Amino acid sequence: MKAVQKARISPDSAFAVQHLRAPHFDHNWHFHAEYQLFVVLQGTGTRFIGDHVEPFAPGDLVFTGPDLPHLWRSDPEYFEGDRSRQTEGVVIYFHDDLLGQGLLSKNESLRIRQLLQRSGRGIRFTGAAQQEAARQMKELPFLRDFERVLGLLQLLHFLSGTESYHLLAGAGYTNAMKAEDTERMNNVHAYVMQNFREKISLEAAAALANMTPAPSAAISAPMPTRPSLTSSAKSASAMPASSFWRNAST
């Protein structure tokens, strides 16, 4: 199935907010032009942001910038048809012109401007800041008209003032992919997820992507086990699919 670029924000709206309920989260590794705030209310799995990977659980709250590849991959049991298992979350999409360059460039918007810049690596919020931001996000779908806009601005103002966060993607990470690459990207990602306990052949992954692999190359992709991810596991498993993509596209 080809990846489709969807219009997430109505032309008549300043931004979009959705309360999601589904058997599992979207399993496609993708990116888009909007900023995205996402909080997990129910569900567990593995989160991929750029070249970073770690488990997620309820309360996970992440801010991603435009064109930063991401995926919340639900655990396998969510794909087994058990109706008692559900995922739930709140997602917000907005464009970089939400505040307008006239306001965003002023001194009063400095912290929000810095927040938007940090989101290019993905930001995971923690502690009391995460709890308060999650509370505000859960209330946002129930606000109407300009109160909803004010709610989002208040949320961004709050997040811009906290130091309780971790940056996710590496400082040197760049997304070299184009929108038309997403189908091949998902084929490679699905192959890696299905074979992560084995030594993954770069030739096989390259065939899925219609690319030519480097000589004698392979991907060793031991994935982290839940519920924790050590620093050594992070180093060994830092987004095998995107690591392949960067290597194969150079």
C-alpha positions as CSV (number, residue, x, y, z in Angstrom):
1,M,0.0,0.0,0.0
2,K,1.4,3.4,-0.9
3,A,1.8,6.0,1.7
4,V,-0.6,8.9,1.3
5,Q,0.1,12.5,2.3
6,K,-3.1,13.5,4.2
7,A,-4.3,17.0,4.9
8,R,-4.3,17.0,8.7
9,I,-5.6,20.6,9.1
10,S,-8.7,22.0,7.5
11,P,-8.0,25.1,5.4
12,D,-10.6,26.8,7.6
13,S,-8.9,25.9,10.9
14,A,-5.9,27.3,12.7
15,F,-4.8,23.8,13.8
16,A,-6.2,20.3,14.4
17,V,-6.7,18.3,17.6
18,Q,-8.0,14.7,17.7
19,H,-8.8,12.3,20.6
20,L,-7.7,9.0,19.1
21,R,-9.2,5.6,20.1
22,A,-8.2,2.5,18.0
23,P,-7.1,-1.1,18.4
24,H,-3.5,0.1,17.7
25,F,-1.7,3.3,16.8
26,D,-0.8,4.1,13.1
27,H,1.9,1.5,12.2
28,N,3.3,3.5,9.4
29,W,6.7,5.1,9.8
30,H,6.1,8.6,8.3
31,F,6.7,12.3,8.4
32,H,4.7,15.4,7.6
33,A,5.0,19.2,7.3
34,E,3.1,20.0,10.5
35,Y,4.4,20.3,14.1
36,Q,2.9,17.5,16.2
37,L,2.2,17.1,19.9
38,F,1.1,13.6,20.9
39,V,0.3,12.1,24.3
40,V,-0.4,8.4,24.9
41,L,-3.3,7.8,27.3
42,Q,-3.5,4.1,26.8
43,G,-1.3,1.5,25.1
44,T,2.3,0.3,25.1
45,G,4.9,-0.3,22.4
46,T,8.1,1.1,20.9
47,R,8.5,4.8,19.8
48,F,10.8,5.7,16.9
49,I,11.8,9.4,16.4
50,G,14.4,10.1,13.8
51,D,17.3,7.9,14.8
52,H,16.1,7.4,18.4
53,V,14.1,4.4,19.7
54,E,12.7,3.5,23.1
55,P,9.6,1.9,24.7
56,F,6.5,4.0,25.3
57,A,3.7,3.6,27.9
58,P,0.7,5.7,29.0
59,G,1.8,9.3,29.7
60,D,4.3,9.4,26.9
61,L,4.2,13.0,25.6
62,V,6.4,14.0,22.6
63,F,6.6,17.1,20.5
64,T,8.0,16.6,16.9
65,G,8.9,19.2,14.4
66,P,8.1,19.3,10.6
67,D,9.5,16.5,8.5
68,L,10.9,14.5,11.5
69,P,10.1,10.8,10.8
70,H,8.2,9.1,13.7
71,L,6.2,6.1,14.7
72,W,4.5,4.8,17.8
73,R,4.6,1.0,17.1
74,S,2.1,-0.7,19.3
75,D,3.1,-4.0,20.9
76,P,2.3,-7.2,19.0
77,E,-0.7,-8.1,21.2
78,Y,-2.6,-5.0,20.0
79,F,-2.7,-6.5,16.5
80,E,-4.2,-9.9,17.6
81,G,-7.8,-8.8,17.5
82,D,-8.4,-8.7,21.2
83,R,-11.1,-6.1,21.6
84,S,-10.3,-5.6,25.3
85,R,-7.0,-4.1,24.2
86,Q,-7.2,-0.5,22.9
87,T,-5.0,2.4,22.4
88,E,-5.9,6.0,23.2
89,G,-4.2,9.3,22.8
90,V,-4.6,13.0,22.0
91,V,-2.7,14.5,18.9
92,I,-2.3,18.1,17.9
93,Y,-1.2,19.3,14.5
94,F,-0.3,22.9,13.7
95,H,1.7,24.8,11.0
96,D,4.7,26.9,11.5
97,D,2.7,30.0,10.7
98,L,0.3,29.5,13.6
99,L,1.7,32.6,15.4
100,G,2.7,34.4,12.3
101,Q,6.3,35.5,11.7
102,G,5.5,39.0,12.8
103,L,4.8,37.8,16.3
104,L,7.1,34.9,16.4
105,S,10.1,37.0,15.6
106,K,9.5,39.4,18.6
107,N,11.3,39.2,22.0
108,E,8.1,38.1,23.7
109,S,8.1,34.9,21.6
110,L,11.7,34.0,22.2
111,R,11.0,30.9,24.4
112,I,8.3,29.6,22.1
113,R,10.7,30.1,19.1
114,Q,13.4,28.1,20.9
115,L,10.8,25.4,21.7
116,L,9.9,25.1,18.0
117,Q,13.6,24.8,17.1
118,R,14.2,22.0,19.7
119,S,11.2,20.1,18.3
120,G,13.3,19.4,15.2
121,R,15.0,16.6,17.2
122,G,11.8,15.5,19.0
123,I,11.2,16.4,22.6
124,R,9.9,14.0,25.3
125,F,8.5,15.8,28.4
126,T,8.8,14.3,31.8
127,G,7.8,14.7,35.5
128,A,5.3,17.3,36.6
129,A,5.6,19.2,33.3
130,Q,4.5,16.1,31.4
131,Q,1.5,15.6,33.7
132,E,0.3,19.2,33.4
133,A,0.8,19.3,29.7
134,A,-1.1,16.0,29.3
135,R,-4.0,17.5,31.4
136,Q,-4.1,20.5,29.1
137,M,-4.0,18.4,26.0
138,K,-6.9,16.2,27.2
139,E,-9.0,19.3,27.7
140,L,-8.3,20.9,24.4
141,P,-10.7,18.8,22.2
142,F,-13.6,20.1,24.4
143,L,-12.8,23.8,23.8
144,R,-14.4,25.7,21.0
145,D,-13.6,28.6,18.7
146,F,-11.0,31.0,19.9
147,E,-10.8,29.4,23.4
148,R,-9.3,26.4,21.6
149,V,-6.6,28.6,20.0
150,L,-5.9,30.2,23.4
151,G,-5.7,26.7,24.9
152,L,-3.0,25.7,22.4
153,L,-1.1,28.9,22.9
154,Q,-1.2,28.4,26.7
155,L,0.1,24.9,26.2
156,L,3.0,26.0,24.0
157,H,3.8,28.8,26.5
158,F,3.9,26.2,29.3
159,L,6.1,23.8,27.5
160,S,8.5,26.6,26.4
161,G,9.1,27.3,30.1
162,T,10.0,23.9,31.4
163,E,13.4,22.2,31.6
164,S,11.8,18.8,32.3
165,Y,12.5,17.3,28.9
166,H,14.8,15.1,26.8
167,L,15.8,15.6,23.2
168,L,15.4,12.4,21.2
169,A,17.0,12.4,17.8
170,G,20.8,12.9,17.6
171,A,22.1,16.4,17.2
172,G,23.4,15.5,13.7
173,Y,20.3,13.8,12.5
174,T,18.7,15.0,9.2
175,N,15.9,13.5,7.3
176,A,17.1,13.0,3.7
177,M,13.9,11.3,2.5
178,K,11.2,12.7,0.3
179,A,7.5,12.2,0.6
180,E,7.5,9.7,-2.3
181,D,10.1,7.6,-0.4
182,T,7.6,6.6,2.4
183,E,6.3,3.4,0.7
184,R,9.8,2.0,0.4
185,M,10.7,3.3,3.9
186,N,7.7,1.4,5.4
187,N,8.7,-1.8,3.5
188,V,12.2,-1.6,5.0
189,H,10.8,-0.8,8.5
190,A,8.4,-3.7,8.4
191,Y,11.2,-6.1,7.3
192,V,13.4,-4.9,10.2
193,M,10.6,-5.2,12.7
194,Q,9.9,-8.8,11.6
195,N,13.6,-9.9,11.7
196,F,15.0,-7.8,14.5
197,R,16.2,-10.8,16.5
198,E,18.5,-11.9,13.6
199,K,21.3,-10.4,11.7
200,I,19.5,-8.4,9.0
201,S,20.8,-8.6,5.5
202,L,21.3,-5.2,3.9
203,E,20.9,-6.9,0.5
204,A,17.4,-8.0,1.5
205,A,16.4,-4.6,2.9
206,A,17.8,-2.9,-0.2
207,A,15.8,-5.1,-2.5
208,L,12.6,-3.9,-0.7
209,A,13.7,-0.3,-1.2
210,N,14.9,-0.8,-4.8
211,M,18.4,0.3,-3.9
212,T,21.9,-1.0,-4.2
213,P,23.6,-1.9,-0.9
214,A,27.2,-1.2,0.0
215,P,29.5,-4.3,-0.4
216,S,29.4,-6.9,2.4
217,A,27.1,-4.8,4.5
218,A,24.6,-6.0,7.1
219,I,22.5,-4.6,9.8
220,S,22.7,-6.1,13.3
221,A,19.5,-5.0,14.9
222,P,18.9,-6.3,18.4
223,M,15.8,-4.5,19.6
224,P,15.4,-3.3,23.2
225,T,13.2,-5.4,25.6
226,R,10.5,-3.8,27.6
227,P,10.1,-2.1,30.0
228,S,13.5,-0.3,30.1
229,L,16.1,0.6,27.6
230,T,19.7,0.9,28.7
231,S,22.2,3.3,27.1
232,S,24.1,0.3,25.6
233,A,20.8,-1.0,24.1
234,K,20.1,2.4,22.7
235,S,23.5,2.4,21.0
236,A,22.9,-1.0,19.5
237,S,19.3,-0.4,18.3
238,A,19.1,3.3,17.4
239,M,16.4,3.0,14.7
240,P,17.7,0.3,12.4
241,A,15.3,1.2,9.6
242,S,16.4,4.8,9.5
243,S,20.0,3.9,9.9
244,F,19.7,1.6,6.9
245,W,18.0,4.4,4.9
246,R,20.7,6.9,5.6
247,N,23.4,4.4,4.7
248,A,21.7,3.2,1.5
249,S,20.8,6.7,0.3
250,T,24.3,8.1,0.5
